[in-house]
Amino acid sequence: MNTHVPIAYDWNTTRLAQFIARYGYRDLEDLQLQAAYVPQRFWDAVVEAIGLDWATPYRHTLDLADGVMWPKWFVDGRLDLVDNLVGKHARATPDKIAIRWEGDGGESRTISYAALADEVARVAAGLRALGVGEGDRIALYLPMVPEVATMMLAATRIGAIFIPFFSGYGADSVAQRIADCEASVLVCANGYFRRGKEVPMLADARAAAHACGSVRHLVVVDRLGRGAEGGEGAGACEGEGASPATAGGEAASFAEVDYRTLLASRPDSAPAAFPADQTLMLIYTSGTTGKPKGVVHTHAGFPVKAAQDLLMAFDLHADDTLMWVTDMGWLMGPWMVYGGLMHGATIVLYEGTPDYPDAGRLWQVIERHGVTHFGLSPTLVRLLMAAERNLPPPGALDSLRLFGSTGEAWNEAPWLWLFEAVGASRRPIINYSGGTEIGGGILACFPGRPQKPGAFDGPIPGMAVDVRDADGQPVRESVGELTIRRPWPGMTNGFWRDDERYRDAYWSVWPDVWVHGDWARVDVDGYWFVHGRSDDTIKIAGKRVGPADFESALVSHSLVTEAVAIGVPDELKGETVVCFVTVADCRLLARQSWEDWEAELVEHVGHRLGKPLRPARVHLIQAIPKTRNGKTVRRVMRSAYLGTSAGDLSSVENPGAVDEVRAMRVTG
């Protein structure tokens, strides 16, 4: 597989290359090695490079007295995080734009750093007036509107803990998470717009609040432009479809408050500094299997990791504009806010759908807002690749310096399409893999270095990463478990009130080794590849194969646009493979029956992967079930196909597609 060199990027001009030179490292490889084994020196340099100011300097960078599973970072340090993110930029460049927003219908707003600082101070004062204080939990059930960033920052300013929820959740999913974290405030919108249609939220928010006795205030943001529909002082209001009692049988009582009431508060003039290890945010995993996990992130750890990754992997500068196609309930939303603002950059919040009203929408957004750093998923790239009007017009991407990509493994064809057809071979694709519990990335690409389609350059400095075989030994050129052998600041500080589950999830395989749950490989040239979740891996006659191998083989066929592979039980082989595909041009289907097409695709996979790995079935479906940020939900599809419980489907954008899979399930 050939490497590609983006022609518009010079390695020597990047912030990572300058970091290496400034702090006396020989080269990137030396930096990666030294960061792993001399972490104090490295992380002290990172804190300085990202410009983090301390109200009380820390005494020790890292304390491992409680073991690698429970590291203490920046011991006894205290910081005013909001001043680092907003205040100091507002003082230096008050008119600079902090947030650009574009709604589903094309409407837009801009907020300067000075205006954002004022709004955060007012909302923080309004929260204090409601009796919200340090350590209290504030649940955020909001679409991608500027108020979601303001609420996160206001919570941070008063030392409260914010919990961002996926905006597409229903009442039960919201209530389940509120009950777990015992939030006293729920912030919601009365609705939002998607594909030109109103999507209501307030009834679900009221129902969730009624079901949870901890909620004392429901703050309502008027996104629909018709008032908050239940303003301040509404008391123990029973909303439409609400359940009037908690699970314990006690009547729930809460007051509804218009967000504008908080905004009208007198600006809070007394910000506070909080300990580095104080909890900043809880962010829940999707919960498609079992109870959702409340991942704990801290005041220093999460923003340091986000800002470090944006400096080293994404070469973000203060005059750049960062946009990621995401929801605030996914890690990339808070990561963009806290990492981007740390650097004094501009962030773009986008409410709309990537292909509405057509596949050219994202290129228009990039052009309108001068986006320099644009992140999306490989699934979204495949969607755009198959659509009409999918290429940007001349000049539309003039501002764009690089693409970011996360969420899943690449196939080569979509990677090449984005790099060559869209990016004109000028812009690197920063492949970025990590997770909610990581606080950012484990592996990445680095601007200015040669790229291999779908690959990573290697570990982000500070991440001591290995690929290990079944015996726990590091391996090269073969697939194994992706593991981490040293702690890092962005590492989750456990799961909310569930230390045992945290230990079982990541630390139970080998002593003092974080097992991430991804299959990975380092090739002969030193490039890294991630082959999907190890619990998604299919084992056929004793041979482990990642679903991405089957999916890449299928999308290389001219008929197939997208593909998903799952493992199903087989008496002879232990497991066999069933695949699901979509096609872009249905006219091709008229050339022969689906049975013939299926046989052709089965043989095509056998030719690419070997005859023993031919799938048992290839099903044609209308749409692949995905989350709103474009991630394929393989485990949900497998459960639906086998007729078992698919778990919580609230994060699935198109639950009807799950029903289509269920209709094809094996019954005997």
HELIX and SHEET records of a PDB file:
HELIX    1   1 TRP A   11  THR A   13  5                                   3    
HELIX    2   2 ARG A   15  ARG A   22  1                                   8    
HELIX    3   3 LEU A   28  TYR A   37  1                                  10    
HELIX    4   4 PRO A   39  ALA A   49  1                                  11    
HELIX    5   5 LEU A   81  VAL A   82  1                                   2    
HELIX    6   6 ASP A   83  GLY A   87  3                                   5    
HELIX    7   7 LYS A   88  ALA A   92  1                                   5    
HELIX    8   8 TYR A  113  ALA A  129  1                                  17    
HELIX    9   9 PRO A  146  ILE A  158  1                                  13    
HELIX   10  10 ALA A  171  CYS A  181  1                                  11    
HELIX   11  11 LEU A  202  ALA A  211  1                                  10    
HELIX   12  12 TYR A  259  LEU A  263  1                                   5    
HELIX   13  13 GLY A  301  MET A  312  1                                  12    
HELIX   14  14 MET A  332  MET A  342  1                                  11    
HELIX   15  15 ARG A  361  HIS A  369  1                                   9    
HELIX   16  16 PRO A  378  ALA A  386  1                                   9    
HELIX   17  17 GLU A  412  LEU A  416  1                                   5    
HELIX   18  18 TRP A  417  VAL A  422  3                                   6    
HELIX   19  19 ASP A  499  TYR A  506  1                                   8    
HELIX   20  20 SER A  534  ASP A  536  5                                   3    
HELIX   21  21 PRO A  547  VAL A  555  1                                   9    
HELIX   22  22 CYS A  586  ARG A  591  5                                   6    
HELIX   23  23 TRP A  594  LEU A  609  1                                  16    
HELIX   24  24 LYS A  611  LEU A  613  5                                   3    
HELIX   25  25 ARG A  634  LEU A  642  1                                   9    
HELIX   26  26 PRO A  655  ALA A  663  1                                   9    
SHEET    1   A 2 HIS A  60  ASP A  63  0                                        
SHEET    2   A 2 LYS A  72  VAL A  75 -1                                        
SHEET    1   B 2 ARG A  78  LEU A  79  0                                        
SHEET    2   B 2 PHE A 274  PRO A 275 -1                                        
SHEET    1   C 9 SER A 108  SER A 112  0                                        
SHEET    2   C 9 ILE A  97  GLU A 102 -1                                        
SHEET    3   C 9 THR A 346  TYR A 350  1                                        
SHEET    4   C 9 THR A 321  TRP A 324  1                                        
SHEET    5   C 9 HIS A 373  LEU A 376  1                                        
SHEET    6   C 9 LEU A 402  SER A 405  1                                        
SHEET    7   C 9 ILE A 429  GLY A 435  1                                        
SHEET    8   C 9 GLY A 440  ALA A 444 -1                                        
SHEET    9   C 9 GLY A 458  PRO A 459 -1                                        
SHEET    1   D 5 ILE A 161  PRO A 164  0                                        
SHEET    2   D 5 ARG A 137  TYR A 141  1                                        
SHEET    3   D 5 VAL A 185  ALA A 189  1                                        
SHEET    4   D 5 HIS A 217  VAL A 221  1                                        
SHEET    5   D 5 ALA A 255  ASP A 258  1                                        
SHEET    1   E 2 GLY A 191  ARG A 194  0                                        
SHEET    2   E 2 LYS A 197  PRO A 200 -1                                        
SHEET    1   F 2 THR A 279  TYR A 284  0                                        
SHEET    2   F 2 GLY A 294  THR A 298 -1                                        
SHEET    1   G 4 VAL A 465  ARG A 468  0                                        
SHEET    2   G 4 GLY A 480  ILE A 484 -1                                        
SHEET    3   G 4 TRP A 514  VAL A 522 -1                                        
SHEET    4   G 4 TRP A 528  ARG A 533 -1                                        
SHEET    1   H 2 ILE A 538  ILE A 540  0                                        
SHEET    2   H 2 LYS A 543  VAL A 545 -1                                        
SHEET    1   I 3 VAL A 560  ASP A 570  0                                        
SHEET    2   I 3 GLY A 574  VAL A 583 -1                                        
SHEET    3   I 3 ARG A 617  LEU A 620  1                                        
END                                                                             
